[in-house]
Amino acid sequence: MTWIFGYGSLVWRPSVPFESALAGEVRGWQRRFWQGSTDHRGVPGAPGRVVTVLPDASATTGGRVFALTGDVDAVLARLDHREKGGYQRVDVVVHTSRGPIDALMYAATEANQNYLGPAPLADVAAQVVASHGPSGPNLEYVLELDKALEQLGFVDDHVRALAALCRQRA
């Protein structure tokens, strides 16, 4: 069984065929809106901001883990294409109510061309509210992720604070 862990848009809009999904968390990773998106939530020259995860021994990132079905190689090829803007596959252990699950996760590092890095949260919010790409408004991404994490019982201070600032600006 191949499992994929989602901590961003996969949490609220899974685009993969799956037979089951569980809430879970990975330890040692922090979620941040530090990745630029020029192909989904922004455009070249005006990138949106989407999440990536960065190593942090003291952090935990909540999301959903999906048991893939169908032609797994084809599903992974589609995900590789979807995440082509700087993400790479990483092996992780997802802690769920059913115990630990070995899974794949996509992470974008500082070494990719779309990495934007840290910025004051007010600046990130302004960029999010102004950005729109082929997959829709960047604001939708932030607000839907915040809502989905809350529904799953996860509190992510970074996402929550950004969502609040975006709501004020929108």
Chimera marker file (.cmm) of the C-alpha trace (Angstrom):
<marker_set name="trace">
<marker id="1" x="0.000" y="0.000" z="0.000" r="1" g="1" b="0" radius="0.5"/>
<marker id="2" x="1.337" y="3.429" z="-0.944" r="1" g="1" b="0" radius="0.5"/>
<marker id="3" x="0.363" y="6.328" z="1.299" r="1" g="1" b="0" radius="0.5"/>
<marker id="4" x="0.754" y="10.059" z="0.605" r="1" g="1" b="0" radius="0.5"/>
<marker id="5" x="0.737" y="12.702" z="3.340" r="1" g="1" b="0" radius="0.5"/>
<marker id="6" x="-0.869" y="16.042" z="2.550" r="1" g="1" b="0" radius="0.5"/>
<marker id="7" x="-0.335" y="19.165" z="4.645" r="1" g="1" b="0" radius="0.5"/>
<marker id="8" x="-1.505" y="21.824" z="2.141" r="1" g="1" b="0" radius="0.5"/>
<marker id="9" x="-4.099" y="21.698" z="-0.606" r="1" g="1" b="0" radius="0.5"/>
<marker id="10" x="-4.336" y="17.898" z="-0.445" r="1" g="1" b="0" radius="0.5"/>
<marker id="11" x="-5.839" y="18.321" z="3.033" r="1" g="1" b="0" radius="0.5"/>
<marker id="12" x="-8.911" y="20.142" z="1.703" r="1" g="1" b="0" radius="0.5"/>
<marker id="13" x="-8.922" y="19.218" z="-1.970" r="1" g="1" b="0" radius="0.5"/>
<marker id="14" x="-7.474" y="15.762" z="-2.530" r="1" g="1" b="0" radius="0.5"/>
<marker id="15" x="-6.775" y="15.242" z="-6.192" r="1" g="1" b="0" radius="0.5"/>
<marker id="16" x="-5.740" y="11.620" z="-5.914" r="1" g="1" b="0" radius="0.5"/>
<marker id="17" x="-7.747" y="8.409" z="-6.005" r="1" g="1" b="0" radius="0.5"/>
<marker id="18" x="-7.721" y="6.928" z="-2.523" r="1" g="1" b="0" radius="0.5"/>
<marker id="19" x="-9.451" y="4.174" z="-0.623" r="1" g="1" b="0" radius="0.5"/>
<marker id="20" x="-9.075" y="5.698" z="2.822" r="1" g="1" b="0" radius="0.5"/>
<marker id="21" x="-7.841" y="8.857" z="4.491" r="1" g="1" b="0" radius="0.5"/>
<marker id="22" x="-6.833" y="9.491" z="8.069" r="1" g="1" b="0" radius="0.5"/>
<marker id="23" x="-5.907" y="12.544" z="10.067" r="1" g="1" b="0" radius="0.5"/>
<marker id="24" x="-2.293" y="12.363" z="11.088" r="1" g="1" b="0" radius="0.5"/>
<marker id="25" x="0.814" y="14.303" z="11.852" r="1" g="1" b="0" radius="0.5"/>
<marker id="26" x="4.491" y="14.217" z="11.004" r="1" g="1" b="0" radius="0.5"/>
<marker id="27" x="7.033" y="15.110" z="13.632" r="1" g="1" b="0" radius="0.5"/>
<marker id="28" x="10.143" y="17.140" z="12.957" r="1" g="1" b="0" radius="0.5"/>
<marker id="29" x="8.595" y="19.371" z="10.267" r="1" g="1" b="0" radius="0.5"/>
<marker id="30" x="7.066" y="22.851" z="10.407" r="1" g="1" b="0" radius="0.5"/>
<marker id="31" x="4.537" y="24.182" z="7.863" r="1" g="1" b="0" radius="0.5"/>
<marker id="32" x="5.231" y="27.651" z="6.437" r="1" g="1" b="0" radius="0.5"/>
<marker id="33" x="3.857" y="29.808" z="3.597" r="1" g="1" b="0" radius="0.5"/>
<marker id="34" x="7.360" y="30.269" z="2.214" r="1" g="1" b="0" radius="0.5"/>
<marker id="35" x="6.976" y="28.623" z="-1.211" r="1" g="1" b="0" radius="0.5"/>
<marker id="36" x="6.112" y="30.641" z="-4.289" r="1" g="1" b="0" radius="0.5"/>
<marker id="37" x="3.462" y="29.388" z="-6.692" r="1" g="1" b="0" radius="0.5"/>
<marker id="38" x="3.685" y="30.562" z="-10.290" r="1" g="1" b="0" radius="0.5"/>
<marker id="39" x="1.656" y="27.685" z="-11.734" r="1" g="1" b="0" radius="0.5"/>
<marker id="40" x="-1.312" y="27.266" z="-9.365" r="1" g="1" b="0" radius="0.5"/>
<marker id="41" x="-2.003" y="30.214" z="-7.026" r="1" g="1" b="0" radius="0.5"/>
<marker id="42" x="-0.019" y="32.874" z="-8.840" r="1" g="1" b="0" radius="0.5"/>
<marker id="43" x="1.681" y="33.511" z="-12.165" r="1" g="1" b="0" radius="0.5"/>
<marker id="44" x="5.255" y="34.170" z="-13.286" r="1" g="1" b="0" radius="0.5"/>
<marker id="45" x="6.224" y="37.632" z="-12.096" r="1" g="1" b="0" radius="0.5"/>
<marker id="46" x="3.433" y="37.636" z="-9.484" r="1" g="1" b="0" radius="0.5"/>
<marker id="47" x="3.711" y="34.422" z="-7.468" r="1" g="1" b="0" radius="0.5"/>
<marker id="48" x="1.237" y="33.363" z="-4.854" r="1" g="1" b="0" radius="0.5"/>
<marker id="49" x="2.353" y="31.788" z="-1.591" r="1" g="1" b="0" radius="0.5"/>
<marker id="50" x="1.679" y="28.172" z="-0.697" r="1" g="1" b="0" radius="0.5"/>
<marker id="51" x="2.934" y="25.958" z="2.075" r="1" g="1" b="0" radius="0.5"/>
<marker id="52" x="6.002" y="23.862" z="2.313" r="1" g="1" b="0" radius="0.5"/>
<marker id="53" x="7.451" y="22.053" z="5.293" r="1" g="1" b="0" radius="0.5"/>
<marker id="54" x="10.892" y="22.633" z="6.707" r="1" g="1" b="0" radius="0.5"/>
<marker id="55" x="12.860" y="20.467" z="9.112" r="1" g="1" b="0" radius="0.5"/>
<marker id="56" x="12.368" y="21.509" z="12.745" r="1" g="1" b="0" radius="0.5"/>
<marker id="57" x="13.017" y="18.942" z="15.446" r="1" g="1" b="0" radius="0.5"/>
<marker id="58" x="10.543" y="20.581" z="17.841" r="1" g="1" b="0" radius="0.5"/>
<marker id="59" x="7.643" y="20.931" z="15.368" r="1" g="1" b="0" radius="0.5"/>
<marker id="60" x="4.689" y="18.773" z="14.388" r="1" g="1" b="0" radius="0.5"/>
<marker id="61" x="2.611" y="19.242" z="11.239" r="1" g="1" b="0" radius="0.5"/>
<marker id="62" x="-0.940" y="17.961" z="11.025" r="1" g="1" b="0" radius="0.5"/>
<marker id="63" x="-2.710" y="16.903" z="7.850" r="1" g="1" b="0" radius="0.5"/>
<marker id="64" x="-4.205" y="13.878" z="6.121" r="1" g="1" b="0" radius="0.5"/>
<marker id="65" x="-2.652" y="10.674" z="4.892" r="1" g="1" b="0" radius="0.5"/>
<marker id="66" x="-4.228" y="8.911" z="1.919" r="1" g="1" b="0" radius="0.5"/>
<marker id="67" x="-4.023" y="5.248" z="0.893" r="1" g="1" b="0" radius="0.5"/>
<marker id="68" x="-3.655" y="5.499" z="-2.875" r="1" g="1" b="0" radius="0.5"/>
<marker id="69" x="-5.626" y="3.283" z="-5.232" r="1" g="1" b="0" radius="0.5"/>
<marker id="70" x="-5.501" y="2.554" z="-8.924" r="1" g="1" b="0" radius="0.5"/>
<marker id="71" x="-2.304" y="2.806" z="-10.941" r="1" g="1" b="0" radius="0.5"/>
<marker id="72" x="-0.058" y="4.160" z="-8.186" r="1" g="1" b="0" radius="0.5"/>
<marker id="73" x="2.805" y="4.900" z="-10.599" r="1" g="1" b="0" radius="0.5"/>
<marker id="74" x="0.456" y="7.036" z="-12.704" r="1" g="1" b="0" radius="0.5"/>
<marker id="75" x="-0.901" y="8.793" z="-9.591" r="1" g="1" b="0" radius="0.5"/>
<marker id="76" x="2.619" y="9.592" z="-8.417" r="1" g="1" b="0" radius="0.5"/>
<marker id="77" x="3.550" y="10.830" z="-11.889" r="1" g="1" b="0" radius="0.5"/>
<marker id="78" x="0.555" y="13.227" z="-11.767" r="1" g="1" b="0" radius="0.5"/>
<marker id="79" x="1.577" y="14.394" z="-8.307" r="1" g="1" b="0" radius="0.5"/>
<marker id="80" x="5.171" y="14.872" z="-9.465" r="1" g="1" b="0" radius="0.5"/>
<marker id="81" x="3.845" y="17.079" z="-12.278" r="1" g="1" b="0" radius="0.5"/>
<marker id="82" x="1.525" y="18.973" z="-9.931" r="1" g="1" b="0" radius="0.5"/>
<marker id="83" x="4.378" y="19.591" z="-7.479" r="1" g="1" b="0" radius="0.5"/>
<marker id="84" x="6.946" y="20.430" z="-10.174" r="1" g="1" b="0" radius="0.5"/>
<marker id="85" x="7.391" y="23.973" z="-8.863" r="1" g="1" b="0" radius="0.5"/>
<marker id="86" x="10.158" y="23.016" z="-6.454" r="1" g="1" b="0" radius="0.5"/>
<marker id="87" x="8.863" y="20.071" z="-4.451" r="1" g="1" b="0" radius="0.5"/>
<marker id="88" x="10.530" y="16.724" z="-3.994" r="1" g="1" b="0" radius="0.5"/>
<marker id="89" x="9.332" y="13.482" z="-2.441" r="1" g="1" b="0" radius="0.5"/>
<marker id="90" x="10.385" y="12.731" z="1.128" r="1" g="1" b="0" radius="0.5"/>
<marker id="91" x="9.763" y="9.554" z="3.143" r="1" g="1" b="0" radius="0.5"/>
<marker id="92" x="8.009" y="10.246" z="6.456" r="1" g="1" b="0" radius="0.5"/>
<marker id="93" x="6.235" y="8.469" z="9.273" r="1" g="1" b="0" radius="0.5"/>
<marker id="94" x="2.715" y="9.750" z="9.843" r="1" g="1" b="0" radius="0.5"/>
<marker id="95" x="1.315" y="9.271" z="13.337" r="1" g="1" b="0" radius="0.5"/>
<marker id="96" x="-2.394" y="8.420" z="13.202" r="1" g="1" b="0" radius="0.5"/>
<marker id="97" x="-5.044" y="7.031" z="15.524" r="1" g="1" b="0" radius="0.5"/>
<marker id="98" x="-4.347" y="3.636" z="13.903" r="1" g="1" b="0" radius="0.5"/>
<marker id="99" x="-0.622" y="3.853" z="14.598" r="1" g="1" b="0" radius="0.5"/>
<marker id="100" x="2.346" y="4.964" z="12.513" r="1" g="1" b="0" radius="0.5"/>
<marker id="101" x="2.147" y="4.827" z="8.706" r="1" g="1" b="0" radius="0.5"/>
<marker id="102" x="5.091" y="5.071" z="6.314" r="1" g="1" b="0" radius="0.5"/>
<marker id="103" x="4.186" y="7.626" z="3.639" r="1" g="1" b="0" radius="0.5"/>
<marker id="104" x="5.492" y="9.940" z="0.956" r="1" g="1" b="0" radius="0.5"/>
<marker id="105" x="5.319" y="13.707" z="1.392" r="1" g="1" b="0" radius="0.5"/>
<marker id="106" x="6.282" y="16.541" z="-0.949" r="1" g="1" b="0" radius="0.5"/>
<marker id="107" x="8.566" y="19.230" z="0.506" r="1" g="1" b="0" radius="0.5"/>
<marker id="108" x="10.102" y="22.274" z="-1.146" r="1" g="1" b="0" radius="0.5"/>
<marker id="109" x="13.500" y="23.308" z="0.148" r="1" g="1" b="0" radius="0.5"/>
<marker id="110" x="15.348" y="26.601" z="0.032" r="1" g="1" b="0" radius="0.5"/>
<marker id="111" x="17.270" y="25.244" z="-2.951" r="1" g="1" b="0" radius="0.5"/>
<marker id="112" x="14.404" y="25.551" z="-5.467" r="1" g="1" b="0" radius="0.5"/>
<marker id="113" x="13.767" y="28.461" z="-7.812" r="1" g="1" b="0" radius="0.5"/>
<marker id="114" x="10.303" y="29.235" z="-6.395" r="1" g="1" b="0" radius="0.5"/>
<marker id="115" x="11.331" y="29.378" z="-2.734" r="1" g="1" b="0" radius="0.5"/>
<marker id="116" x="10.397" y="32.797" z="-1.314" r="1" g="1" b="0" radius="0.5"/>
<marker id="117" x="11.399" y="32.238" z="2.294" r="1" g="1" b="0" radius="0.5"/>
<marker id="118" x="10.267" y="34.067" z="5.385" r="1" g="1" b="0" radius="0.5"/>
<marker id="119" x="8.681" y="37.505" z="5.333" r="1" g="1" b="0" radius="0.5"/>
<marker id="120" x="6.646" y="39.545" z="7.808" r="1" g="1" b="0" radius="0.5"/>
<marker id="121" x="3.227" y="37.901" z="8.077" r="1" g="1" b="0" radius="0.5"/>
<marker id="122" x="1.493" y="41.139" z="7.047" r="1" g="1" b="0" radius="0.5"/>
<marker id="123" x="3.511" y="41.125" z="3.804" r="1" g="1" b="0" radius="0.5"/>
<marker id="124" x="2.644" y="37.469" z="3.193" r="1" g="1" b="0" radius="0.5"/>
<marker id="125" x="-1.052" y="38.282" z="3.721" r="1" g="1" b="0" radius="0.5"/>
<marker id="126" x="-0.894" y="41.180" z="1.269" r="1" g="1" b="0" radius="0.5"/>
<marker id="127" x="0.727" y="38.925" z="-1.332" r="1" g="1" b="0" radius="0.5"/>
<marker id="128" x="-1.853" y="36.178" z="-0.770" r="1" g="1" b="0" radius="0.5"/>
<marker id="129" x="-4.825" y="38.534" z="-1.116" r="1" g="1" b="0" radius="0.5"/>
<marker id="130" x="-3.396" y="40.006" z="-4.345" r="1" g="1" b="0" radius="0.5"/>
<marker id="131" x="-2.457" y="36.683" z="-5.973" r="1" g="1" b="0" radius="0.5"/>
<marker id="132" x="-4.495" y="34.576" z="-8.371" r="1" g="1" b="0" radius="0.5"/>
<marker id="133" x="-3.448" y="31.732" z="-10.637" r="1" g="1" b="0" radius="0.5"/>
<marker id="134" x="-4.826" y="28.941" z="-12.824" r="1" g="1" b="0" radius="0.5"/>
<marker id="135" x="-6.027" y="27.015" z="-9.744" r="1" g="1" b="0" radius="0.5"/>
<marker id="136" x="-7.841" y="30.035" z="-8.336" r="1" g="1" b="0" radius="0.5"/>
<marker id="137" x="-7.305" y="32.770" z="-5.776" r="1" g="1" b="0" radius="0.5"/>
<marker id="138" x="-4.435" y="32.366" z="-3.345" r="1" g="1" b="0" radius="0.5"/>
<marker id="139" x="-6.830" y="33.537" z="-0.625" r="1" g="1" b="0" radius="0.5"/>
<marker id="140" x="-8.973" y="30.429" z="-1.170" r="1" g="1" b="0" radius="0.5"/>
<marker id="141" x="-5.943" y="28.218" z="-0.530" r="1" g="1" b="0" radius="0.5"/>
<marker id="142" x="-5.185" y="29.882" z="2.820" r="1" g="1" b="0" radius="0.5"/>
<marker id="143" x="-8.770" y="29.986" z="4.083" r="1" g="1" b="0" radius="0.5"/>
<marker id="144" x="-9.653" y="26.441" z="3.012" r="1" g="1" b="0" radius="0.5"/>
<marker id="145" x="-6.484" y="25.056" z="4.598" r="1" g="1" b="0" radius="0.5"/>
<marker id="146" x="-7.224" y="26.880" z="7.846" r="1" g="1" b="0" radius="0.5"/>
<marker id="147" x="-10.810" y="25.560" z="7.885" r="1" g="1" b="0" radius="0.5"/>
<marker id="148" x="-9.780" y="21.988" z="7.056" r="1" g="1" b="0" radius="0.5"/>
<marker id="149" x="-7.093" y="21.902" z="9.750" r="1" g="1" b="0" radius="0.5"/>
<marker id="150" x="-9.599" y="23.153" z="12.295" r="1" g="1" b="0" radius="0.5"/>
<marker id="151" x="-12.111" y="20.475" z="11.243" r="1" g="1" b="0" radius="0.5"/>
<marker id="152" x="-9.404" y="17.822" z="11.686" r="1" g="1" b="0" radius="0.5"/>
<marker id="153" x="-8.619" y="19.141" z="15.170" r="1" g="1" b="0" radius="0.5"/>
<marker id="154" x="-5.204" y="20.614" z="14.347" r="1" g="1" b="0" radius="0.5"/>
<marker id="155" x="-4.104" y="24.051" z="15.447" r="1" g="1" b="0" radius="0.5"/>
<marker id="156" x="-1.389" y="25.604" z="13.316" r="1" g="1" b="0" radius="0.5"/>
<marker id="157" x="-0.533" y="29.055" z="14.659" r="1" g="1" b="0" radius="0.5"/>
<marker id="158" x="1.168" y="30.126" z="11.407" r="1" g="1" b="0" radius="0.5"/>
<marker id="159" x="-1.815" y="29.197" z="9.226" r="1" g="1" b="0" radius="0.5"/>
<marker id="160" x="-4.344" y="30.570" z="11.721" r="1" g="1" b="0" radius="0.5"/>
<marker id="161" x="-2.565" y="33.937" z="12.029" r="1" g="1" b="0" radius="0.5"/>
<marker id="162" x="-2.152" y="34.274" z="8.262" r="1" g="1" b="0" radius="0.5"/>
<marker id="163" x="-5.802" y="33.396" z="7.640" r="1" g="1" b="0" radius="0.5"/>
<marker id="164" x="-6.910" y="36.047" z="10.156" r="1" g="1" b="0" radius="0.5"/>
<marker id="165" x="-4.751" y="38.712" z="8.494" r="1" g="1" b="0" radius="0.5"/>
<marker id="166" x="-6.020" y="37.699" z="5.046" r="1" g="1" b="0" radius="0.5"/>
<marker id="167" x="-9.640" y="37.963" z="6.193" r="1" g="1" b="0" radius="0.5"/>
<marker id="168" x="-8.967" y="41.494" z="7.465" r="1" g="1" b="0" radius="0.5"/>
<marker id="169" x="-7.398" y="42.522" z="4.141" r="1" g="1" b="0" radius="0.5"/>
<marker id="170" x="-9.912" y="40.837" z="1.831" r="1" g="1" b="0" radius="0.5"/>
<link id1="1" id2="2" r="1" g="1" b="0" radius="0.2"/>
<link id1="2" id2="3" r="1" g="1" b="0" radius="0.2"/>
<link id1="3" id2="4" r="1" g="1" b="0" radius="0.2"/>
<link id1="4" id2="5" r="1" g="1" b="0" radius="0.2"/>
<link id1="5" id2="6" r="1" g="1" b="0" radius="0.2"/>
<link id1="6" id2="7" r="1" g="1" b="0" radius="0.2"/>
<link id1="7" id2="8" r="1" g="1" b="0" radius="0.2"/>
<link id1="8" id2="9" r="1" g="1" b="0" radius="0.2"/>
<link id1="9" id2="10" r="1" g="1" b="0" radius="0.2"/>
<link id1="10" id2="11" r="1" g="1" b="0" radius="0.2"/>
<link id1="11" id2="12" r="1" g="1" b="0" radius="0.2"/>
<link id1="12" id2="13" r="1" g="1" b="0" radius="0.2"/>
<link id1="13" id2="14" r="1" g="1" b="0" radius="0.2"/>
<link id1="14" id2="15" r="1" g="1" b="0" radius="0.2"/>
<link id1="15" id2="16" r="1" g="1" b="0" radius="0.2"/>
<link id1="16" id2="17" r="1" g="1" b="0" radius="0.2"/>
<link id1="17" id2="18" r="1" g="1" b="0" radius="0.2"/>
<link id1="18" id2="19" r="1" g="1" b="0" radius="0.2"/>
<link id1="19" id2="20" r="1" g="1" b="0" radius="0.2"/>
<link id1="20" id2="21" r="1" g="1" b="0" radius="0.2"/>
<link id1="21" id2="22" r="1" g="1" b="0" radius="0.2"/>
<link id1="22" id2="23" r="1" g="1" b="0" radius="0.2"/>
<link id1="23" id2="24" r="1" g="1" b="0" radius="0.2"/>
<link id1="24" id2="25" r="1" g="1" b="0" radius="0.2"/>
<link id1="25" id2="26" r="1" g="1" b="0" radius="0.2"/>
<link id1="26" id2="27" r="1" g="1" b="0" radius="0.2"/>
<link id1="27" id2="28" r="1" g="1" b="0" radius="0.2"/>
<link id1="28" id2="29" r="1" g="1" b="0" radius="0.2"/>
<link id1="29" id2="30" r="1" g="1" b="0" radius="0.2"/>
<link id1="30" id2="31" r="1" g="1" b="0" radius="0.2"/>
<link id1="31" id2="32" r="1" g="1" b="0" radius="0.2"/>
<link id1="32" id2="33" r="1" g="1" b="0" radius="0.2"/>
<link id1="33" id2="34" r="1" g="1" b="0" radius="0.2"/>
<link id1="34" id2="35" r="1" g="1" b="0" radius="0.2"/>
<link id1="35" id2="36" r="1" g="1" b="0" radius="0.2"/>
<link id1="36" id2="37" r="1" g="1" b="0" radius="0.2"/>
<link id1="37" id2="38" r="1" g="1" b="0" radius="0.2"/>
<link id1="38" id2="39" r="1" g="1" b="0" radius="0.2"/>
<link id1="39" id2="40" r="1" g="1" b="0" radius="0.2"/>
<link id1="40" id2="41" r="1" g="1" b="0" radius="0.2"/>
<link id1="41" id2="42" r="1" g="1" b="0" radius="0.2"/>
<link id1="42" id2="43" r="1" g="1" b="0" radius="0.2"/>
<link id1="43" id2="44" r="1" g="1" b="0" radius="0.2"/>
<link id1="44" id2="45" r="1" g="1" b="0" radius="0.2"/>
<link id1="45" id2="46" r="1" g="1" b="0" radius="0.2"/>
<link id1="46" id2="47" r="1" g="1" b="0" radius="0.2"/>
<link id1="47" id2="48" r="1" g="1" b="0" radius="0.2"/>
<link id1="48" id2="49" r="1" g="1" b="0" radius="0.2"/>
<link id1="49" id2="50" r="1" g="1" b="0" radius="0.2"/>
<link id1="50" id2="51" r="1" g="1" b="0" radius="0.2"/>
<link id1="51" id2="52" r="1" g="1" b="0" radius="0.2"/>
<link id1="52" id2="53" r="1" g="1" b="0" radius="0.2"/>
<link id1="53" id2="54" r="1" g="1" b="0" radius="0.2"/>
<link id1="54" id2="55" r="1" g="1" b="0" radius="0.2"/>
<link id1="55" id2="56" r="1" g="1" b="0" radius="0.2"/>
<link id1="56" id2="57" r="1" g="1" b="0" radius="0.2"/>
<link id1="57" id2="58" r="1" g="1" b="0" radius="0.2"/>
<link id1="58" id2="59" r="1" g="1" b="0" radius="0.2"/>
<link id1="59" id2="60" r="1" g="1" b="0" radius="0.2"/>
<link id1="60" id2="61" r="1" g="1" b="0" radius="0.2"/>
<link id1="61" id2="62" r="1" g="1" b="0" radius="0.2"/>
<link id1="62" id2="63" r="1" g="1" b="0" radius="0.2"/>
<link id1="63" id2="64" r="1" g="1" b="0" radius="0.2"/>
<link id1="64" id2="65" r="1" g="1" b="0" radius="0.2"/>
<link id1="65" id2="66" r="1" g="1" b="0" radius="0.2"/>
<link id1="66" id2="67" r="1" g="1" b="0" radius="0.2"/>
<link id1="67" id2="68" r="1" g="1" b="0" radius="0.2"/>
<link id1="68" id2="69" r="1" g="1" b="0" radius="0.2"/>
<link id1="69" id2="70" r="1" g="1" b="0" radius="0.2"/>
<link id1="70" id2="71" r="1" g="1" b="0" radius="0.2"/>
<link id1="71" id2="72" r="1" g="1" b="0" radius="0.2"/>
<link id1="72" id2="73" r="1" g="1" b="0" radius="0.2"/>
<link id1="73" id2="74" r="1" g="1" b="0" radius="0.2"/>
<link id1="74" id2="75" r="1" g="1" b="0" radius="0.2"/>
<link id1="75" id2="76" r="1" g="1" b="0" radius="0.2"/>
<link id1="76" id2="77" r="1" g="1" b="0" radius="0.2"/>
<link id1="77" id2="78" r="1" g="1" b="0" radius="0.2"/>
<link id1="78" id2="79" r="1" g="1" b="0" radius="0.2"/>
<link id1="79" id2="80" r="1" g="1" b="0" radius="0.2"/>
<link id1="80" id2="81" r="1" g="1" b="0" radius="0.2"/>
<link id1="81" id2="82" r="1" g="1" b="0" radius="0.2"/>
<link id1="82" id2="83" r="1" g="1" b="0" radius="0.2"/>
<link id1="83" id2="84" r="1" g="1" b="0" radius="0.2"/>
<link id1="84" id2="85" r="1" g="1" b="0" radius="0.2"/>
<link id1="85" id2="86" r="1" g="1" b="0" radius="0.2"/>
<link id1="86" id2="87" r="1" g="1" b="0" radius="0.2"/>
<link id1="87" id2="88" r="1" g="1" b="0" radius="0.2"/>
<link id1="88" id2="89" r="1" g="1" b="0" radius="0.2"/>
<link id1="89" id2="90" r="1" g="1" b="0" radius="0.2"/>
<link id1="90" id2="91" r="1" g="1" b="0" radius="0.2"/>
<link id1="91" id2="92" r="1" g="1" b="0" radius="0.2"/>
<link id1="92" id2="93" r="1" g="1" b="0" radius="0.2"/>
<link id1="93" id2="94" r="1" g="1" b="0" radius="0.2"/>
<link id1="94" id2="95" r="1" g="1" b="0" radius="0.2"/>
<link id1="95" id2="96" r="1" g="1" b="0" radius="0.2"/>
<link id1="96" id2="97" r="1" g="1" b="0" radius="0.2"/>
<link id1="97" id2="98" r="1" g="1" b="0" radius="0.2"/>
<link id1="98" id2="99" r="1" g="1" b="0" radius="0.2"/>
<link id1="99" id2="100" r="1" g="1" b="0" radius="0.2"/>
<link id1="100" id2="101" r="1" g="1" b="0" radius="0.2"/>
<link id1="101" id2="102" r="1" g="1" b="0" radius="0.2"/>
<link id1="102" id2="103" r="1" g="1" b="0" radius="0.2"/>
<link id1="103" id2="104" r="1" g="1" b="0" radius="0.2"/>
<link id1="104" id2="105" r="1" g="1" b="0" radius="0.2"/>
<link id1="105" id2="106" r="1" g="1" b="0" radius="0.2"/>
<link id1="106" id2="107" r="1" g="1" b="0" radius="0.2"/>
<link id1="107" id2="108" r="1" g="1" b="0" radius="0.2"/>
<link id1="108" id2="109" r="1" g="1" b="0" radius="0.2"/>
<link id1="109" id2="110" r="1" g="1" b="0" radius="0.2"/>
<link id1="110" id2="111" r="1" g="1" b="0" radius="0.2"/>
<link id1="111" id2="112" r="1" g="1" b="0" radius="0.2"/>
<link id1="112" id2="113" r="1" g="1" b="0" radius="0.2"/>
<link id1="113" id2="114" r="1" g="1" b="0" radius="0.2"/>
<link id1="114" id2="115" r="1" g="1" b="0" radius="0.2"/>
<link id1="115" id2="116" r="1" g="1" b="0" radius="0.2"/>
<link id1="116" id2="117" r="1" g="1" b="0" radius="0.2"/>
<link id1="117" id2="118" r="1" g="1" b="0" radius="0.2"/>
<link id1="118" id2="119" r="1" g="1" b="0" radius="0.2"/>
<link id1="119" id2="120" r="1" g="1" b="0" radius="0.2"/>
<link id1="120" id2="121" r="1" g="1" b="0" radius="0.2"/>
<link id1="121" id2="122" r="1" g="1" b="0" radius="0.2"/>
<link id1="122" id2="123" r="1" g="1" b="0" radius="0.2"/>
<link id1="123" id2="124" r="1" g="1" b="0" radius="0.2"/>
<link id1="124" id2="125" r="1" g="1" b="0" radius="0.2"/>
<link id1="125" id2="126" r="1" g="1" b="0" radius="0.2"/>
<link id1="126" id2="127" r="1" g="1" b="0" radius="0.2"/>
<link id1="127" id2="128" r="1" g="1" b="0" radius="0.2"/>
<link id1="128" id2="129" r="1" g="1" b="0" radius="0.2"/>
<link id1="129" id2="130" r="1" g="1" b="0" radius="0.2"/>
<link id1="130" id2="131" r="1" g="1" b="0" radius="0.2"/>
<link id1="131" id2="132" r="1" g="1" b="0" radius="0.2"/>
<link id1="132" id2="133" r="1" g="1" b="0" radius="0.2"/>
<link id1="133" id2="134" r="1" g="1" b="0" radius="0.2"/>
<link id1="134" id2="135" r="1" g="1" b="0" radius="0.2"/>
<link id1="135" id2="136" r="1" g="1" b="0" radius="0.2"/>
<link id1="136" id2="137" r="1" g="1" b="0" radius="0.2"/>
<link id1="137" id2="138" r="1" g="1" b="0" radius="0.2"/>
<link id1="138" id2="139" r="1" g="1" b="0" radius="0.2"/>
<link id1="139" id2="140" r="1" g="1" b="0" radius="0.2"/>
<link id1="140" id2="141" r="1" g="1" b="0" radius="0.2"/>
<link id1="141" id2="142" r="1" g="1" b="0" radius="0.2"/>
<link id1="142" id2="143" r="1" g="1" b="0" radius="0.2"/>
<link id1="143" id2="144" r="1" g="1" b="0" radius="0.2"/>
<link id1="144" id2="145" r="1" g="1" b="0" radius="0.2"/>
<link id1="145" id2="146" r="1" g="1" b="0" radius="0.2"/>
<link id1="146" id2="147" r="1" g="1" b="0" radius="0.2"/>
<link id1="147" id2="148" r="1" g="1" b="0" radius="0.2"/>
<link id1="148" id2="149" r="1" g="1" b="0" radius="0.2"/>
<link id1="149" id2="150" r="1" g="1" b="0" radius="0.2"/>
<link id1="150" id2="151" r="1" g="1" b="0" radius="0.2"/>
<link id1="151" id2="152" r="1" g="1" b="0" radius="0.2"/>
<link id1="152" id2="153" r="1" g="1" b="0" radius="0.2"/>
<link id1="153" id2="154" r="1" g="1" b="0" radius="0.2"/>
<link id1="154" id2="155" r="1" g="1" b="0" radius="0.2"/>
<link id1="155" id2="156" r="1" g="1" b="0" radius="0.2"/>
<link id1="156" id2="157" r="1" g="1" b="0" radius="0.2"/>
<link id1="157" id2="158" r="1" g="1" b="0" radius="0.2"/>
<link id1="158" id2="159" r="1" g="1" b="0" radius="0.2"/>
<link id1="159" id2="160" r="1" g="1" b="0" radius="0.2"/>
<link id1="160" id2="161" r="1" g="1" b="0" radius="0.2"/>
<link id1="161" id2="162" r="1" g="1" b="0" radius="0.2"/>
<link id1="162" id2="163" r="1" g="1" b="0" radius="0.2"/>
<link id1="163" id2="164" r="1" g="1" b="0" radius="0.2"/>
<link id1="164" id2="165" r="1" g="1" b="0" radius="0.2"/>
<link id1="165" id2="166" r="1" g="1" b="0" radius="0.2"/>
<link id1="166" id2="167" r="1" g="1" b="0" radius="0.2"/>
<link id1="167" id2="168" r="1" g="1" b="0" radius="0.2"/>
<link id1="168" id2="169" r="1" g="1" b="0" radius="0.2"/>
<link id1="169" id2="170" r="1" g="1" b="0" radius="0.2"/>
</marker_set>
